[in-house]
Amino acid sequence: MTSQIPGTSTGPDRHHGDLPDELPANAGRAATGILIVLMAQLMLVLDATVVNVALPRIDSDLGFGPASLSWVLNAYTLAFGGLLLLGGRLGDIRGRLRLFEIGLAIFTVFSLLGGLAQTPGQLVTARALQGVGAALAAPSVLALLTTSAPDEAARNRALALFGAVSSGGASIGLLLGGALTDVGSWRWTLFINVPIGLAVLASARRFVAETPKRPGSFDLVGALTATLGAVAIVWSLIGTPEHGWLSVRTISGLAVGALLIAVLARTEVRHPHPLVRPHLVRNRRRVAALAAMALVIGANLSMFFLVVQYDQRVLGLGPLQAGVAFLPFSLGVFAMSRVTPWLIARVGPRVMIMTATLALVAAYSWLSFVDTTGSYLASVFGPVLIAGLATGLAFMPITATVLGGVEPEYAGAASGLLQTTQQLGSAVGVAAIVSVYAAGAVPGEFVPGAQAAFLTSAAFSAAAFLVAAFALRAPRGDHAPARVDAPEPGPELDLAA
């Protein structure tokens, strides 16, 4: 059966090699569209870390002070994580390409204004509004990838590349941020988004098909409770390193967040057009995959928070060198993305996730042995490379499991749910790792607290392994090879049989 996206024509196939013998005539256009969408995803992901290595320069130029400097990162995370579910539902109702373009335009404009900021307040405001734009655009990325792929094989390759971009983008952000800060100015860590955003906006509509608008009312109560609940939880977790887990601020914020999520759950089972479809979170395998994603993301945060500091404070590397030190992670992720589509068809997602999480346990346990006499090759290179390979192995099967069997009209909502889980996992990871680090730290020394923090990341990875081992089992009586079903064919995508 020939796959076709509306608005394209069929014709004889002209490309062979390692691709299927019969390719739809729109394959080249679809591949270009997938590349454009992935470029936007890379920009959105790396922006969470691209300013990390520039923070000392930002502090020096704008005079933030140690307490407020973290909001350069947290303002983006808070807005991004809090509005993702809303962005996913808006895309489902209003058209995903349209909302992708609106979100990307907002992100690009405030990247420019952030680079021009002259005060701390201006920069933090710009970063928050970047997060708003990212939250509107990001849920549509996965939906546009699945609806742009001309067949199931192309869909799996697109999901593998999405996993590589999403998991490798953070380390690429460190590398790019270090290079731009060393060669030019911290402002270029924000300016770099402008030409990329403009290029994507100029070309997206030529190569990416719009999805149909879905009828239905908008769940205003669900939108408010989901957004405010996620914001309350992320805000509380972000502040735990400074205020403590048992502080009034943390406990009250988490309680408010939990109350709002409870109201959301009650609303969603009654509303005719809910923001979060109840059936999406009634599937045991999907919920398990979401939990595994949050744990893997949480574990990986030790790399982007602690290894950067170890490289600079103990090994004496500069910003650019610290970014380059993460190349093994990025290369491992992208190398693994080349084989994950082949692996998932042969061994299934559960085996891949279990293998990956065990490798992460080994990598973070290795990092827990860092000391003041170590070297980059002996202490950092090996575990960073293993973590990159393992992360690349895990992301594609987790993503495919979350999206497997989701009806096309709810792909945006499922994508928003996945990426909200990633942001919450990131916030939990930062809070737990920094709190453990602070508890074991010795003033003037880096290593003592870092050892326990890396073991915390190993514990997160071990928990993800247990989730995959026990909650991702195939239903009893299903003896077919493990695989992830593609979304059911819908109006915008007819998958090849």
Summary of the structure (lengths in Angstrom):
residues: 497
radius of gyration: 21.7
end to end distance: 6.2
largest distance: 69.2
contacts: 1898
relative contact order: 0.14
helix: 73%
strand: 1%
